[in-house]
Amino acid sequence: MKIAKTNEALATLLQDAKAANHSIGFVPTMGALHAGHIALIEQSKRENQITVCSIFVNPTQFNDAADLAKYPRTEEVDAQKLEKVDCDILYLPTVDEVYPSDWQSPDFDLGHFDSIMEGKMRPGHFKGMAQVVYRLLYLVRPNKLYMGQKDLQQFTIIKHLIPQFNLGFELICAPIVREADGLAMSSRNVRLSEDERAIAPLIYKTLTTANPANFKSPSTYRDFAITQLEHAYMKVEYVEVVDRNSLLPVNNWTESQEKAICVAVQLGPIRLIDNIFID
Ligand code: AMP
């Protein structure tokens, strides 16, 4: 695996692949890599000739300075994990490489996606996310971009922005990789205490009970889910039954055939998000 720390080094490494018209798959991450990230790398490896992974903890998408300061940084171990799965290029830039002083971010229209769920709870987060994804895509110019269903709203926003980005790539959504007890893997999970870690799988358990046969309406399910999670000392930020494409709430089970149930809770020091798809 080759490591590029500057845009110039990255361009040099990609030069030959581009000249040979090789397909480039790109997996942007913030590091502290786990099996969920590695699954994205492996999928890209299967579907492209060259796979690029970036590790960049993007300051512009953190609306909480303490969260940014505490974000786990494990670059050396990450590089070893990527090497093991034969990732071709690791792009490991500094903030100045990603945001040089003469670079100005285009102003993207995020539509209603910015004011619901994660957008409502984390003002400015998606603006920063869109900015960094655009910038990284501009530097890597991949054929395929791999993102996880774990961050469904992030994925949906990038899908919405494809025409505005105008960079000609295909967007691929990869399924959520979970721990054996159902907890969605996340770089932040390491900050859970033993007790909090034991409670956390209740989120997925609660999501999987969302069967229309068991609940009269999405709001009946929602009330049940909130009560169940709050009984386990989680602070529920939202539970929403939404259409998977618009991410807008549905009022009855038949309103949309492609639904997602999205949850965000605060558990001890961290926020956990998760979602599942239902028909
Ligand atoms: P992050 O490093 O958290 O910004 O995540 C980088 C990419 O990995 C994003 O596209 C995430 O949606 C994806 N991802 C994070 N956790 C998981 C998971 N448990 N399963 C699959 N993909 C994931």
Residues whose N, C-alpha, C, O or C-beta is under 5 A from the ligand:
A	BS01	AMP	P28 T29 M30 G31 G36 H37 Y146 M147 G148 Q149 K150 D151 A174 P175 I176 V177 A184 M185 S186
